[in-house]
Amino acid sequence: MDGSNALGEFLRARRALVRPEDVGLPGGGLRRVPGLRREEVAMLAGISSDYYLRLEQGRDRNPSVQVLEAIARVLRLDVDATAHLVGLAQERPAPGVRPGRRAQQVPASLLQLIDGWPRNPAYLQNRYTDCLAANALATALTPNYAPGVNLLRAVFLDPAERALRRDWTDLTAEGVAALRSEAGTDPDDPRLRDLVGELSLRSERFRTLWARHEVRPRRGRVSHLSHPQVGDLDLHSNKLSVDGADGLTLVVFHAEPGSRSAELLDILGSLAAPGRPSAHGEEREEEPIEEP
C-alpha cells in the first residue's frame, strides 16, 4: 500500500465507479476505462481539465474544500466518503521515525464488564481488527473471537468463518470499507500496510474490495450466522468506541427478545457455561496486543 498519492488513487478509483448516465451524460460508445473520463469530472465540477489532472497525478495537493466538495458531488460520494476525500487533501507531516510498538492495554473494568454478560456475546478490538478480549459467549459464537486473532484476516481466510457467515459478502465489503475509514490520512501506517499487503496477496475478494476505495465507519449491523451447534442466528451488533483508548471498540451482540435467535443464544450459552474462561483467559491480567 503506497500512500505517496493517496488522493489521486482515491479519485481514480471512485471515478471508475460512476457511469456517464449516472450524472446525466450519454452512455455507450467506446471507452478505454470504465467510469467517467477526467475531462467529464472536471466539466461537471466546474474546474479545468488540467487542474483535475494535476490533482489525480499528485502535482497539486492543496485544493480548496469547495473544489473537493464539487468533485465529491460528481463522484456521488456520501458524507463519509466526502470527509475522507477532504482529509486526504490535507497536508500531512513529513514521514519521520515512528515510535516502537507498544502493548495496547484493555482496562480491567472492561474485562469485568463483558465477563458479567452471560446472555450477550461481547468482544473488544483495536483499529486493525485485532481481538483483544472476548467473553465466553462470544467465543462460543466463533473461536475467532479470542485474544490475538485478527478478525478481518479470519473473515477472509478462514473457511469455517465463511461458512458461519450467511452474510459473508456484505460483511467483507463493510469490513474493508471500515478499514479504509480507519486508515484515514495515514496510509503508511506499517501495521495497516502489513495487513493490507497480506490480505491482498491471499484473497482476491479483498484485492477487489480494497481497489474500490469505498469508505464507511464501523457501525452496528445485524449479523446473520449459521452456527454449527444451534443453527441460524440473527443478532444485532452494537459497536461502541471506548473513551480514552485510541481506536478501541467494544462490540456487543443481542437477539430480539422472545425471538428464536434469543432461544438459541440461551442454548449456546448453556453449552459454553461449564468451565467458561474469562474474557482474556485464565489470568486476570490485562491482555497486551502489540501495535505501532
SULHURA-V533900 format. One line per field, one symbol per residue. phi: phi as a letter, one per 40 degrees, with the letter a starting at -180 (. if undefined). psi: psi as a letter, one per 30 degrees, with the letter a starting at -180 (. if undefined). burial: 1 if it has 24 or more other C-alpha atoms within 12 Angstrom, else 0. A space follows every 50 residues. Layout:
phi: ???
psi: ???
burial: ???
//
This chain:
phi: .bccbccccccccccccbcdccbgcccggcbcbcgccdccccdccgbccc ccdccccgcbbbcccccccccccccfcccccccccccccccbcccbcccc cbccbcddccccccccbcbbdaabbcccgccbaacccccccacccadgcc ccdcccbcdcccccccbdcccccccccccdcccfbbccdccccccccccc cbbcdcdcccccfcbaccbcabcbbbcccbgcbbbcbbbbcccgbdgcbc bbbabddgcccccccccccccccdgccccbgcccbcccbcac
psi: jjgfieeeeeeeeeeffkkeffgglkaalkkfllallefeeeeffhllee eeeeeefgfjghlleeeeeeeeeeghkaeeeeeeeeeffkkklkkakkll klkkkkkeeeeeeffgifgjkklklafggkkflkleeeffekffikkfkj eeeeeefjeeeeeejfheeeeeeeeeeeeeeeebgifgjeeeeeeeeeee efjeeeeeeeffhkkjlklllkkjlikfefakkjkkkkjkkjkgjjgkkk kkkllkkgleeeeeeeeeeeefekhkllfhaekhlkjkkkl.
burial: 10101111111111111111000000000000001111011101101000 11101101001010001111111111100111011111100000000000 00011110011011101111111111111111111111111111111111 11111110001101111100111111111111111111111100110011 00001100111111111101011111100101111111100000001111 111110000011011101100100001111000001101010
//
